[in-house]
């Protein structure tokens, strides 16, 4: 039984490296700046919620 997948770095790969690099499906090409700004704001808010949660938990533990 032979290996179906060639090892990494093998030259026997049927798909050339240039094909892999140029195969861009453009999954993010339809994201506009408003969507990107919204995602960045979402990430900032999540970080703040995490900080606030940590502070609340620390305060509750200190009270006990």
N, C-alpha and C positions, 0 to 999 in steps of 0.2 A: 504494500500500500504506500503510495507516495503522498507527500504533503500537497494539499490543494492550493495553499497560499505560499508563494515564494517568500523566503526570509527577507527581512528589511535590508535594503542595500543591494539586493540581487538585481542583476541586469536582465533577468528573465521576465520582468514585469511586463505584461502585455500593454499596459497603459503608460505612455511616456510621461515623464515628469512635466514637460511643457503642457501637455493636455490637462494634467491635474491642476497646474497653476493657472491656466487660462479658463478653466471651467468655473466661472463665477455665475451662480444662479441669481445674484442680485436680490437676495432676500431682504436686504435693508435699503434697497434703492428707493422704495416708496415712502420711507420715513422722512417726514419734513421736519423743519427746525422746531416747530411747536411740539411735536411728539417727542423729540429728543429732549427739549427743555422740560417737558412733563416727566419723562423718565428720570432725568437728573434730579428734579425736585422730589420725586418719589423716593429716590435713593437717600437724599438728605433727610427727609422726614422719617424714613425707616431708621436711620442712624440716630436721630434724636429720640425716637421712641425707645430704642435699645438703651441709650444713655439714661433716659428717664426711668425705665424699668429697673435698671441696675441701682439707681439712687433710691428708689422706693423700696426695693428689696433690702438694700443696705440699712436704710432707716428703720424698717420693720425689725430686722435682726438686732439692731442696736437697742431697740426699746425693750426687748425681752431679756 
